[in-house]
Structure formats: C-alpha cells, structure tokens
C-alpha cells in the first residue's frame, strides 16, 4: 500500500529527516500515538522518494537508549525524550522502522510516453472523471491550464477555473497519480505523458511551441523561495547549479542553509558538486548564473 497524504499517514517528517533516511543515516522514528497509525509494509511517497515502514512496535519510554536516539537522528537521548514529551506525554510511544525504498514510480511514469492504445485508456479514464464530477468536465481544461501556466500557485489556477483551492488540488492529485502532471515547489507542470494525451486528442496547446526544456536533472524540492530565486535567474537543472559556487547560490535572496543542504545532497546523488567543492564535477562552462 502507498500513503499519499502530506503528513504521511500521521507521520509528520521534516525534509532533513527524509534526506537522512534516504542516505541510510536514519532508520527509525519515534511517535506518541494512542494506537498505531501506520502498518508494516506501507510505502510512503515523499520528496526524496519512497520510504517503507519495516516495523511498528510499542516501546516503554525508559527503554530508549542513546543508540535509539542516533538511529532516529536525534542529537542525544535527552533530546529524543524531550521531543516525545513535548506533545501528548500521556500517550504510548511507538518505534517505527523505516527504510528508503527507491524512487517514486510516478517519476518514471511521467516520462513514459504512452502508445495509442494506452492513450485511449487514459482518455476513457479522464472521461469517467468528467462524467462523475458534479461541477462538470474538468480534466482536459485543467491539463491545458497547467500546460499554459506552469509553476503558478494553485490558488491562482483554481481561480482561473472558477474552483475553490482544496477541490482543485484534489483533482490535480488524481491527474498526478496517472503521471500526467508533476508538482513543483510552486504549482505544477504538465508531464510528457500528459502532453502526449493532449496532443493525441488534438487539443490546441499554447505551450506546444515553447523551446524544449533545458536538458539535465531537475532541481530537487527546495522550498518556494529558493526555487523562485534560482528559476528567476535561469537555473532549473542541477548541471547549471554545478557551474556555480555554493557562495554564489547562497547569495541569492531566498536561498538559505536548508536549500544548500538539499542541493548538496542532490548534486552528490547525481555525481556533481558545487564548482568550489572538493572533487569538483566534470561539468564545465561559465560560472555566471543562468549560463
């Protein structure tokens, strides 16, 4: 099973915690629950990929050790206990085993351009969604709007559709599950899979004549402010980041330590580095932003 909610089935997880799970530095979490909120085998979709729950055990607070704290990424045993006692100290403590389970399968799905038969099946599914909607047909109009206005705030898109933001987001999530759209730090963009459906059905697309996107590895999720600062200067791929020094990137308004840490992790996973880091990558070119 795969959890899709933002809080990961009741497990609020910070970006740093997710990055540590992906790196293998963290493999447990501790939560105070009245009863278990998640099952062994659940795979949660996160910003770093799939995180699988390997165990769920109720444990006495006085049994926790310094080793437990390290495995959970806490600064110390005292810090772990303090965090657990901050909210609902009367509830029992559960230890949740976690492991990184690979990339989100929707990532590959978004890039997989379907053949004619699969496009027809997707079209039939979209038709069913339209027929079931009390507000009337919405699927193609939503895909076309996202294609026209990528990286636009969801409330602004919802307003253009004459919809409230929560119901608009819920509809977009349905499209995302089929690999037709992709969520960005700000708004969404149409996936190649979604573009193939619109093109096959002959919908007029304003974005059809846009230049092809910059090749390479997309930026990781960095938060809206940092993403806005980088994209405003033409930096939309990790290969472009690798042409810059860490200082040049951090000097951009909106880019803080959190964004730098996640850029370093993403660069490392791609075999790249900032231009001034040890073991500088083979990516060459101008060091100017946006080059």
C-alpha positions as CSV (number, residue, x, y, z in Angstrom):
1,X,0.0,0.0,0.0
2,X,1.1,3.6,-0.6
3,X,0.2,6.6,1.5
4,X,-0.3,9.8,-0.3
5,X,-1.2,12.3,2.4
6,X,1.0,15.2,3.2
7,X,1.5,14.1,6.8
8,X,2.5,10.5,5.7
9,X,-0.3,8.7,7.5
10,X,0.1,10.7,10.7
11,X,3.9,10.7,10.5
12,X,5.0,14.3,10.0
13,X,8.5,14.1,8.8
14,X,10.9,17.0,8.3
15,X,12.9,17.3,5.0
16,X,16.2,16.8,6.9
17,X,14.7,13.6,8.4
18,X,13.7,12.3,4.9
19,X,17.1,13.1,3.5
20,X,18.8,11.2,6.3
21,X,16.5,8.2,5.7
22,X,17.5,8.2,2.0
23,X,21.2,8.4,3.0
24,X,20.7,5.4,5.4
25,X,21.7,7.6,8.4
26,X,18.2,7.3,10.0
27,X,16.2,4.0,10.1
28,X,13.8,4.5,12.9
29,X,11.3,7.2,14.1
30,X,9.5,7.5,17.4
31,X,6.0,8.8,17.8
32,X,3.4,9.1,20.6
33,X,0.1,7.6,19.3
34,X,-3.0,6.4,21.1
35,X,-2.8,3.4,18.7
36,X,-0.6,2.6,15.6
37,X,-1.5,4.9,12.7
38,X,0.5,3.1,10.1
39,X,1.1,-0.5,9.0
40,X,4.2,-2.5,8.3
41,X,4.8,-2.6,4.6
42,X,3.3,0.8,3.9
43,X,5.3,2.8,1.3
44,X,5.0,6.5,1.7
45,X,5.6,8.9,-1.2
46,X,7.9,11.7,-0.1
47,X,10.0,14.4,-1.6
48,X,13.0,12.1,-1.6
49,X,11.2,9.0,-3.0
50,X,9.5,6.0,-1.4
51,X,10.0,5.4,2.4
52,X,8.9,2.0,3.6
53,X,7.7,1.1,7.1
54,X,9.5,-2.1,8.2
55,X,8.2,-2.4,11.8
56,X,5.9,-0.8,14.3
57,X,6.4,-1.6,17.9
58,X,5.2,-0.1,21.2
59,X,8.1,0.6,23.5
60,X,8.5,1.9,27.1
61,X,10.0,5.3,27.3
62,X,12.5,4.2,29.9
63,X,13.8,1.5,27.5
64,X,15.1,4.1,24.9
65,X,18.9,4.3,24.6
66,X,21.5,6.6,23.1
67,X,21.7,4.2,20.1
68,X,17.9,4.7,19.5
69,X,18.5,8.4,19.5
70,X,21.3,8.1,17.0
71,X,19.2,5.9,14.7
72,X,16.4,8.4,14.9
73,X,18.7,11.3,14.0
74,X,18.3,13.0,17.4
75,X,21.1,15.0,18.9
76,X,21.0,12.9,22.1
77,X,18.8,10.6,24.2
78,X,17.7,13.6,26.2
79,X,16.7,15.4,23.1
80,X,14.7,12.4,21.8
81,X,12.8,12.1,25.1
82,X,12.2,15.8,25.3
83,X,10.8,15.8,21.8
84,X,8.5,12.9,22.7
85,X,7.3,14.6,25.8
86,X,6.5,17.9,24.1
87,X,3.1,16.8,22.8
88,X,0.7,14.2,24.3
89,X,3.1,12.9,27.0
90,X,0.3,10.6,28.2
91,X,0.2,8.6,25.0
92,X,2.3,5.4,24.5
93,X,5.5,5.5,22.4
94,X,5.9,3.6,19.1
95,X,9.1,2.8,17.4
96,X,8.7,2.8,13.6
97,X,11.3,1.1,11.4
98,X,12.0,2.9,8.2
99,X,14.0,2.4,5.0
100,X,14.5,4.1,1.7
101,X,12.7,2.0,-0.9
102,X,13.7,3.8,-4.1
103,X,12.4,6.5,-6.4
104,X,8.8,7.4,-6.7
105,X,7.4,5.2,-9.5
106,X,5.4,8.2,-10.7
107,X,8.7,9.8,-11.7
108,X,9.3,7.1,-14.4
109,X,5.6,7.1,-15.3
110,X,5.6,10.8,-16.1
111,X,8.4,10.4,-18.6
112,X,6.9,7.3,-20.2
113,X,5.1,8.5,-23.4
114,X,2.2,6.1,-23.8
115,X,1.3,4.3,-27.1
116,X,-2.0,4.9,-28.9
117,X,-3.8,2.1,-27.0
118,X,-2.7,3.4,-23.6
119,X,-3.6,7.0,-24.5
120,X,-7.1,5.7,-25.4
121,X,-7.3,4.0,-22.0
122,X,-6.2,7.2,-20.2
123,X,-8.7,9.2,-22.3
124,X,-11.5,6.9,-21.2
125,X,-10.4,7.3,-17.6
126,X,-10.5,11.1,-17.9
127,X,-14.0,10.9,-19.4
128,X,-15.2,8.9,-16.4
129,X,-13.8,11.6,-14.1
130,X,-15.6,14.2,-16.1
131,X,-18.9,12.4,-16.0
132,X,-18.6,11.8,-12.2
133,X,-17.9,15.4,-11.4
134,X,-20.9,17.5,-10.1
135,X,-19.1,20.6,-11.3
136,X,-18.9,19.3,-14.9
137,X,-16.0,18.3,-17.1
138,X,-12.6,19.5,-15.8
139,X,-9.8,17.1,-16.8
140,X,-8.7,18.5,-20.1
141,X,-9.2,22.1,-19.1
142,X,-7.0,21.5,-16.0
143,X,-4.3,19.8,-18.0
144,X,-4.3,22.7,-20.6
145,X,-4.3,25.3,-17.9
146,X,-1.3,23.7,-16.1
147,X,0.5,23.5,-19.5
148,X,-0.2,27.2,-20.2
149,X,0.8,28.4,-16.7
150,X,3.4,26.1,-15.2
151,X,4.9,27.0,-11.8
152,X,1.8,29.0,-10.9
153,X,0.3,29.0,-7.5
154,X,-2.6,26.5,-7.0
155,X,-5.0,29.3,-5.7
156,X,-4.4,31.3,-8.9
157,X,-5.0,28.3,-11.1
158,X,-8.2,27.4,-9.1
159,X,-9.4,31.0,-9.5
160,X,-8.9,30.7,-13.3
161,X,-11.0,27.5,-13.3
162,X,-13.7,29.0,-11.1
163,X,-13.0,26.4,-8.4
164,X,-12.1,26.5,-4.7
165,X,-8.4,25.7,-4.0
166,X,-8.9,22.4,-2.0
167,X,-11.1,20.8,-4.7
168,X,-8.8,22.0,-7.4
169,X,-5.8,20.4,-5.6
170,X,-7.7,17.2,-5.1
171,X,-8.4,17.0,-8.8
172,X,-4.8,17.7,-9.7
173,X,-3.7,14.9,-7.4
174,X,-5.8,12.5,-9.4
175,X,-4.0,13.5,-12.6
176,X,-0.7,13.3,-10.8
177,X,-1.4,9.7,-9.8
178,X,-1.6,8.8,-13.5
179,X,1.7,10.5,-14.3
180,X,0.0,13.3,-16.3
181,X,1.2,16.2,-14.1
182,X,4.1,16.9,-11.7
183,X,4.1,19.0,-8.5
184,X,6.7,21.7,-8.2
185,X,7.6,23.8,-5.2
186,X,5.3,26.4,-6.7
187,X,2.4,25.0,-8.7
188,X,2.7,22.2,-11.2
189,X,3.8,21.4,-14.7
190,X,2.5,19.1,-17.4
191,X,4.4,15.8,-17.7
192,X,5.4,14.4,-21.1
193,X,2.7,11.8,-20.5
194,X,0.1,14.4,-20.1
195,X,1.3,16.3,-23.2
196,X,1.1,13.1,-25.3
197,X,-2.6,12.7,-24.3
198,X,-3.5,16.3,-25.2
199,X,-1.6,16.1,-28.5
200,X,-3.2,12.8,-29.4
201,X,-6.6,14.2,-28.8
202,X,-5.8,17.3,-30.9
203,X,-6.2,19.9,-28.1
204,X,-4.7,23.3,-29.0
205,X,-1.8,23.9,-26.7
206,X,-0.3,27.3,-26.2
207,X,2.9,25.7,-24.8
208,X,3.4,23.4,-27.8
209,X,5.7,25.9,-29.5
210,X,7.8,26.7,-26.4
211,X,11.5,25.8,-26.6
212,X,12.4,22.3,-25.3
213,X,13.2,22.4,-21.6
214,X,16.9,22.6,-20.5
215,X,18.3,19.0,-20.6
216,X,19.6,17.5,-17.4
217,X,18.5,16.8,-13.9
218,X,15.7,18.9,-12.4
219,X,16.2,20.8,-9.2
220,X,15.1,19.0,-6.0
221,X,12.3,20.4,-3.8
222,X,14.0,23.3,-2.1
223,X,11.0,25.4,-0.9
224,X,9.2,28.1,-2.8
225,X,11.6,31.0,-2.0
226,X,14.7,29.2,-3.1
227,X,13.1,27.7,-6.2
228,X,11.8,31.1,-7.2
229,X,15.3,32.7,-6.7
230,X,17.0,30.1,-8.8
231,X,14.5,29.8,-11.6
232,X,14.2,33.6,-11.9
233,X,17.9,33.5,-12.9
234,X,17.5,30.7,-15.4
235,X,18.9,27.9,-13.1
236,X,16.5,25.0,-13.5
237,X,18.8,22.0,-13.6
238,X,21.5,20.5,-11.3
239,X,24.0,20.7,-14.1
240,X,23.6,24.5,-14.0
241,X,24.0,24.6,-10.3
242,X,27.3,22.7,-10.6
243,X,28.7,25.6,-12.6
244,X,28.3,27.8,-9.6
245,X,30.0,28.1,-6.2
246,X,28.0,27.5,-3.1
247,X,28.6,31.1,-2.1
248,X,27.1,32.3,-5.4
249,X,24.0,30.3,-4.9
250,X,23.6,31.2,-1.2
251,X,23.9,34.9,-2.0
252,X,20.6,34.7,-3.9
253,X,17.7,36.1,-1.9
254,X,15.6,33.2,-0.6
255,X,18.3,30.6,-0.6
256,X,19.2,29.5,2.9
257,X,21.0,26.7,4.6
258,X,18.1,24.3,4.1
259,X,18.2,24.8,0.3
260,X,22.0,24.5,0.2
261,X,21.9,21.2,2.1
262,X,19.4,19.7,-0.3
263,X,21.3,21.0,-3.3
264,X,24.4,19.3,-2.0
265,X,22.6,16.1,-1.4
266,X,21.0,16.2,-4.9
267,X,24.3,17.1,-6.5
268,X,26.1,14.2,-4.7
269,X,23.4,11.8,-5.8
270,X,23.9,12.9,-9.4
271,X,27.7,12.7,-9.2
272,X,28.1,16.5,-9.2
273,X,29.3,19.2,-6.9
274,X,29.3,23.0,-6.5
275,X,32.1,24.5,-8.5
276,X,34.3,25.2,-5.4
277,X,33.6,22.0,-3.5
278,X,36.3,19.3,-3.2
279,X,36.1,16.8,-6.1
280,X,34.6,19.3,-8.5
281,X,32.5,17.7,-11.1
282,X,33.4,17.4,-14.7
283,X,30.6,19.8,-15.7
284,X,32.2,22.8,-17.3
285,X,31.1,26.1,-18.6
286,X,30.6,29.7,-17.5
287,X,30.2,30.3,-13.8
288,X,27.6,33.0,-14.3
289,X,24.1,32.4,-13.0
290,X,21.7,31.1,-15.6
291,X,24.5,30.0,-18.0
